[in-house]
Amino acid sequence: MNIFKGIFQSRDKPTNATSGSSYRFFFGQTQAGKSVTERTAMQMTAVYSCVRILAEAVAGLPLHLYSHTEGGDKEKEPKHPLYFLLHDEPNPEMTSFVFRETLMTHLLLWGNAYAQIIRNGKGEVIALYPLMPNRMTVDRDNKGQIIYTYQMSNDDAQTMKGSTVTLKSSDVLHIPGLGFDGLVGYSPIAMAKNSIGLAIATEEYGAKFFANGAAPSGVLEHPGTLKDPTKVRDSWNSAYQGSSNAHRVAVLEEGLKYTPIGISPEQAQFLETRKFQINEIARIFRVPPHMVGDLEKSSFSNIEQQSLEFVKYTLDPWVIRWEQAMVRALLSPLDKEKYFIKFNVDGLLRGDYQSRMNGYATSRQNGWMSANDIRTLENLDKIPSDEGGDLYLINGNMLPLKNAGAFANNMKGEEENNREEILEVEESEGEQSGSDGNEDTVSKRNNRRGKLV
């Protein structure tokens, strides 16, 4: 029984640590010998840059509450109370941008983002407050329902008594990242701590290299015996140690000889290692290298395509996590049938000016966009309807496929009418000639046929 209990224990009590590595991750020890946690990782410029890019991108996207219309279209609901919380102010202390930026930072560093949901007596959401992921524990109660236990600190507002607060699932907006059980996400920093630790070690090595001297450490050799070697070493360090004393000319007396024993950064491929670690960290967060300052493999011909791929393959999955988590936690079962929450990423997918104008011209000529539709996408004022701003135009040379032979049918009908008129004229002239003889009638008829031919 104990064996089966251990197998199913992870599902009964979801945890925020990988199996067998929670102790190591708690202290942040790595193979490079450097301690890596979420806070120390942010001291790396590459990690800070990736987190900032993704957090600001999600926070800067327009966020709206929509409703389904009868015609199958969508319509904004600015009068809904939840619209103001998501679009403007989730709580009286922060804007929507700051709130989303904070939660996205938590999601990127800890793999989970939590926010407390404040409701009124009717059950309506009136405020959202972010919670620190490192002080949140996800567990189950006796009935198997998920509960959230939050550890209070001195920095929190003392609105509740006790060191811990237990929240129901309906009182927490939880956005999990990539995880193994679908309930709790795992920290990208914990998963890639060795790569980040190596980057920290190489950065520290470079800092110490320039702090200790522009030349590698070495040995001072003397042919005889020195009475006070410490004095000679201190004299050497005071004159030549440090980046401010780089490239100074050394004066050696009494047969002293300097022999370097350190390995130069070029021999150790120090710069290549640092560059590779930057790409390694960018790979963790799936951020294009050119967005963190590495333009080695970027050019004017492909950098726009890389930016579009960033929106499609990097930003879209995060946006979908946000949308579905907010719909699940903030909307009631009845509201889910009518309302939905959506980010607008169209602005990030826009191409250059010439590409947009060519696309607008095609859509305008084919009749599925009006002038006001185009001006709305370009953030321009609309043209009044009485001046043709809402007209949908189409090229007059194009016909539906079923009417492709209409013009030919009309031409054929007109030709048959002309022939009938000619025959009527011939019959009337034949009756008038009557008694003049058959020869005159035949000759005149042949002349007319010759003209027709």
C-alpha positions in Angstrom: 0.0 0.0 0.0 2.9 2.4 0.7 4.2 1.9 -2.8 0.9 2.9 -4.4 0.5 5.8 -2.0 3.9 7.2 -3.0 3.0 6.9 -6.7 -0.2 9.0 -6.4 1.1 11.4 -3.8 2.3 13.9 -6.4 -1.2 14.3 -7.8 -2.8 14.6 -4.4 -0.4 17.3 -3.3 1.1 19.3 -6.1 4.4 20.8 -5.2 6.6 23.6 -6.7 9.8 21.6 -7.0 11.1 18.9 -9.3 11.5 15.4 -7.9 14.7 15.0 -6.0 16.0 18.5 -6.7 14.0 20.7 -4.3 16.8 20.8 -1.7 19.5 21.7 -4.3 17.2 24.4 -5.9 16.4 25.8 -2.5 20.1 26.7 -2.0 20.6 27.3 -5.7 23.9 25.4 -5.9 25.2 24.7 -9.5 28.0 22.8 -11.1 29.8 26.1 -11.8 30.0 26.7 -8.0 27.7 29.8 -8.1 24.4 30.1 -6.2 21.5 30.7 -8.6 18.1 31.8 -7.4 15.4 33.9 -9.0 16.8 37.1 -7.5 20.5 36.4 -8.3 19.6 35.4 -11.8 18.1 38.8 -12.4 21.6 40.2 -11.9 22.6 38.7 -15.2 22.0 41.2 -18.0 20.7 38.5 -20.4 18.1 37.2 -17.9 17.0 40.7 -16.9 16.7 41.6 -20.6 14.6 38.5 -21.5 12.3 38.9 -18.5 11.8 42.6 -19.2 11.1 42.1 -22.9 8.4 39.5 -22.3 6.9 41.2 -19.2 6.6 44.6 -21.0 5.3 43.0 -24.1 2.4 41.2 -22.3 1.7 44.3 -20.1 1.6 46.6 -23.1 -0.9 44.6 -25.2 -4.5 46.0 -25.2 -6.7 43.8 -23.0 -10.5 43.9 -23.5 -13.6 42.1 -22.4 -15.8 41.0 -25.3 -19.2 39.5 -25.7 -20.6 37.3 -28.4 -23.2 39.0 -30.7 -26.1 37.3 -32.4 -24.4 37.6 -35.8 -21.4 35.6 -34.6 -19.3 38.8 -34.2 -17.7 40.2 -31.0 -18.3 43.4 -29.2 -16.4 45.2 -26.4 -18.2 45.5 -23.1 -16.8 48.7 -21.5 -19.7 49.0 -19.1 -19.0 45.6 -17.5 -17.2 46.0 -14.1 -14.5 43.5 -15.1 -13.6 45.5 -18.1 -12.3 48.4 -16.0 -10.3 46.1 -13.8 -8.5 44.4 -16.7 -8.1 47.4 -18.9 -7.4 50.2 -16.5 -6.9 49.5 -12.7 -7.1 46.0 -11.2 -6.8 47.6 -7.7 -6.5 51.2 -6.4 -2.7 50.9 -6.0 -1.5 50.0 -9.5 -2.4 50.3 -13.1 -3.2 47.4 -15.5 0.3 47.7 -17.0 2.1 47.4 -13.7 -0.1 44.6 -12.5 0.4 42.5 -15.6 4.1 43.3 -15.7 4.5 42.1 -12.1 2.6 38.8 -12.7 4.5 38.1 -15.9 7.8 38.6 -14.1 6.7 36.1 -11.5 5.6 33.7 -14.2 9.0 33.9 -16.0 11.1 33.6 -12.9 9.1 31.2 -10.6 7.0 29.5 -13.3 3.7 30.6 -11.5 1.8 33.8 -11.1 -0.8 34.3 -8.3 -3.2 37.1 -7.6 -5.8 37.4 -4.9 -9.4 37.9 -6.1 -11.4 40.3 -4.0 -15.2 39.9 -4.5 -18.2 41.8 -3.1 -21.4 40.3 -1.6 -22.8 39.5 -5.1 -19.7 37.5 -6.0 -18.5 40.1 -8.5 -14.8 40.7 -8.8 -13.9 44.2 -7.5 -10.1 44.0 -7.2 -7.0 41.9 -8.0 -3.8 41.9 -5.9 -0.6 40.1 -6.9 0.9 37.5 -4.5 4.6 36.4 -4.3 5.0 32.9 -5.7 7.9 31.9 -3.4 5.5 32.2 -0.4 2.6 30.3 -2.0 2.0 26.6 -1.4 -0.6 24.6 -3.5 -2.2 21.7 -1.7 -5.5 19.9 -1.4 -8.0 19.7 1.5 -9.7 16.7 2.9 -12.3 16.8 0.1 -9.7 16.8 -2.6 -10.3 20.5 -3.6 -7.3 22.7 -4.4 -6.4 25.3 -1.8 -3.7 27.9 -1.7 -1.7 28.6 1.5 0.1 31.9 1.5 2.9 32.8 4.0 2.6 36.3 5.3 5.5 38.6 6.0 6.2 41.9 7.8 6.0 43.7 4.5 2.4 42.7 3.9 -0.6 44.7 5.1 -1.8 43.2 8.4 -5.4 42.7 7.4 -5.5 39.1 8.6 -4.3 37.5 11.8 -1.8 34.7 11.7 1.4 33.9 9.8 -0.4 32.0 7.0 -3.6 32.6 5.0 -5.6 29.8 3.3 -7.4 30.8 0.2 -9.9 28.8 -1.9 -9.4 28.2 -5.5 -12.1 30.7 -6.4 -10.2 33.4 -4.6 -6.9 33.0 -6.5 -6.0 33.9 -10.1 -3.4 31.3 -10.8 -1.5 31.3 -14.1 0.8 28.2 -14.2 3.7 27.9 -16.5 5.2 24.7 -18.0 4.7 21.8 -15.5 4.4 18.1 -15.2 1.0 17.8 -13.5 -0.9 20.7 -15.2 -1.5 22.3 -11.8 1.8 24.0 -10.8 4.5 25.3 -13.2 8.2 24.9 -12.7 10.7 27.7 -12.5 12.7 28.2 -15.8 15.5 29.5 -13.5 15.6 26.2 -11.6 15.6 24.1 -14.8 18.5 26.1 -16.3 20.4 27.0 -13.2 23.6 25.4 -14.5 23.6 27.5 -17.6 22.9 30.6 -15.7 25.5 29.7 -13.1 28.1 29.3 -15.8 27.2 32.8 -17.1 27.6 34.2 -13.7 30.9 32.5 -13.2 32.3 33.8 -16.5 31.1 37.3 -15.7 32.8 37.2 -12.3 36.0 35.9 -13.8 36.1 38.8 -16.2 35.5 41.3 -13.4 38.3 39.8 -11.3 40.6 39.7 -14.3 40.4 43.5 -14.8 40.4 44.1 -11.1 43.6 42.2 -10.5 45.5 43.5 -13.4 45.6 43.9 -17.2 48.2 41.0 -17.4 47.6 37.5 -16.0 49.2 36.5 -12.6 52.7 35.3 -12.7 55.9 34.6 -10.8 58.8 36.9 -9.9 62.0 35.0 -10.0 65.2 36.2 -8.3 68.6 34.5 -8.7 69.4 34.9 -5.1 67.6 34.7 -1.8 65.2 37.5 -0.8 65.1 38.6 2.8 61.6 40.0 2.6 59.6 38.6 -0.4 56.4 40.1 0.9 57.8 43.5 0.4 58.8 42.8 -3.2 55.3 41.4 -4.0 53.5 44.3 -2.4 55.7 46.8 -4.2 55.0 45.0 -7.5 51.2 44.9 -6.9 51.0 48.6 -5.9 52.8 49.6 -9.1 51.3 47.3 -11.7 48.1 45.7 -10.3 44.6 47.0 -11.4 43.1 48.2 -14.6 44.3 51.7 -14.0 48.0 50.5 -14.1 47.5 48.5 -17.3 50.3 48.5 -19.9 52.8 50.3 -17.7 56.5 49.5 -18.3 57.9 47.3 -15.6 61.4 48.0 -14.2 63.1 44.9 -12.8 66.2 45.2 -10.6 68.8 42.8 -9.1 68.1 40.1 -11.8 64.4 39.8 -11.2 62.5 38.0 -13.9 58.7 38.0 -14.4 57.1 34.8 -15.7 53.4 34.8 -16.4 51.6 31.5 -15.5 48.0 32.5 -16.0 45.9 31.6 -19.1 44.9 34.5 -21.2 41.2 35.1 -21.9 41.8 34.4 -25.7 43.3 31.0 -24.9 40.5 30.1 -22.6 37.9 31.4 -25.2 36.5 33.7 -22.5 34.6 36.0 -24.8 33.2 33.1 -26.9 31.9 31.5 -23.7 30.2 34.6 -22.6 28.6 35.1 -26.0 27.4 31.5 -26.0 25.8 31.8 -22.6 23.9 34.9 -23.7 22.4 32.9 -26.5 21.8 30.0 -24.1 19.8 32.2 -21.8 17.9 33.7 -24.7 17.1 30.2 -25.8 15.6 29.4 -22.4 13.0 32.2 -22.7 12.7 31.7 -26.5 13.7 35.3 -27.2 15.4 36.2 -30.5 19.1 37.1 -29.9 18.7 40.4 -31.7 16.2 41.5 -29.0 18.9 41.1 -26.3 21.5 43.0 -28.3 23.2 40.1 -30.2 23.0 41.2 -33.9 25.6 38.9 -35.2 23.1 36.7 -37.2 20.6 39.5 -37.9 20.2 41.7 -40.9 17.8 44.1 -42.5 16.4 41.3 -44.6 15.5 38.9 -41.8 15.1 40.9 -38.6 11.4 41.7 -39.4 10.7 38.0 -39.9 12.4 37.2 -36.6 10.2 39.8 -34.9 7.0 38.2 -36.3 8.2 34.8 -35.2 8.7 36.2 -31.7 5.0 37.2 -31.6 3.8 33.9 -33.1 6.0 31.3 -31.3 7.0 33.2 -28.1 4.4 35.7 -27.1 1.2 33.8 -28.3 1.6 30.9 -25.9 2.0 33.2 -22.9 -1.0 35.3 -24.1 -3.2 32.2 -24.4 -2.2 31.1 -20.8 -3.3 34.5 -19.6 -6.6 34.5 -21.4 -7.7 31.1 -20.4 -6.6 31.5 -16.8 -8.5 34.8 -16.5 -11.6 33.3 -18.1 -11.5 30.3 -15.8 -11.0 32.3 -12.6 -12.8 35.6 -13.1 -16.0 34.7 -15.1 -18.9 32.7 -13.7 -20.3 29.7 -15.6 -23.1 31.8 -17.0 -20.8 34.6 -18.0 -18.5 32.2 -19.8 -21.3 31.5 -22.3 -21.5 35.2 -23.3 -18.2 36.9 -22.4 -14.6 36.2 -23.1 -11.2 38.0 -22.5 -8.9 38.7 -25.4 -5.5 40.4 -25.9 -5.0 42.3 -29.1 -1.7 41.4 -30.8 -2.6 42.8 -34.2 -0.4 45.8 -33.7 2.7 43.6 -33.2 2.0 41.6 -36.4 1.8 44.7 -38.6 4.4 44.8 -41.3 6.3 47.8 -42.7 4.4 50.7 -44.3 4.7 49.5 -47.9 3.5 46.0 -47.1 0.5 47.4 -45.2 -0.5 49.7 -48.0 -0.3 46.9 -50.6 -2.5 44.7 -48.4 -5.0 47.5 -47.8 -5.2 48.2 -51.6 -5.9 44.5 -52.3 -8.6 44.3 -49.6 -10.1 47.6 -50.7 -10.3 46.6 -54.4 -11.7 43.1 -53.6 -14.5 44.6 -51.5 -14.0 43.1 -48.1 -12.7 46.3 -46.4 -14.0 49.8 -46.5 -12.1 53.1 -46.1 -13.1 53.3 -42.5 -12.0 49.8 -41.8 -8.5 50.6 -43.0 -8.4 54.0 -41.2 -9.3 52.2 -37.9 -6.4 49.8 -38.2 -4.1 52.8 -38.9 -5.5 54.8 -35.9 -6.9 57.5 -38.2 -10.2 59.4 -37.9 -13.2 57.8 -39.8 -14.7 59.3 -42.9 -18.4 60.2 -42.5 -20.8 57.6 -43.9 -22.5 60.2 -46.1 -19.1 60.8 -47.8 -18.6 57.1 -48.6 -16.4 56.0 -45.7 -18.4 52.8 -45.1 -18.8 51.8 -48.8 -17.5 48.5 -49.9 -16.3 48.7 -53.5 -15.3 46.0 -56.1 -13.7 46.1 -59.5 -16.4 46.3 -62.2 -14.6 44.0 -64.6 -15.1 41.0 -62.4 -18.3 38.9 -62.6 -19.5 35.9 -60.6 -18.6 32.6 -62.1 -22.2 31.6 -62.8 -22.7 34.8 -64.8 -19.5 34.4 -66.8 -21.4 33.8 -70.1 -24.0 36.5 -69.6 -22.4 39.0 -72.0 -22.1 36.3 -74.7 -25.8 35.4 -74.3 -26.9 39.0 -74.7 -24.8 39.4 -77.9 -26.3 36.2 -79.4 -29.8 37.4 -78.6 -29.2 40.8 -80.3 -27.9 39.1 -83.5 -31.0 36.9 -83.7 -33.2 39.9 -83.4 -31.3 41.7 -86.3 -31.8 38.6 -88.5 -35.5 38.6 -87.9 -35.8 42.2 -88.8 -33.9 41.7 -92.0 -36.2 38.8 -93.0 -39.3 40.9 -92.3 -37.9 43.6 -94.6 -37.3 41.1 -97.4 -40.8 39.7 -97.2 -42.4 43.2 -97.4 -40.3 44.2 -100.4 -41.2 41.0 -102.2 -44.9 41.7 -101.8 -44.5 45.2 -103.1 -42.6 44.1 -106.3 -45.4 41.5 -107.0 -46.2 41.9 -110.8 -42.8 43.2 -111.9 -41.6 39.7 -112.6 -39.6 37.0 -110.9 -36.3 38.1 -112.4 -36.3 41.5 -110.7 -37.3 39.9 -107.4 -34.6 37.3 -107.5 -31.9 39.8 -108.5 -32.8 42.2 -105.7 -32.9 39.3 -103.1 -29.5 38.1 -104.2 -28.1 41.6 -103.9 -29.4 41.8 -100.3 -27.9 38.4 -99.4 -24.6 39.6 -100.8 -24.7 42.6 -98.6 -25.5 40.4 -95.5 -22.7 38.1 -96.3 
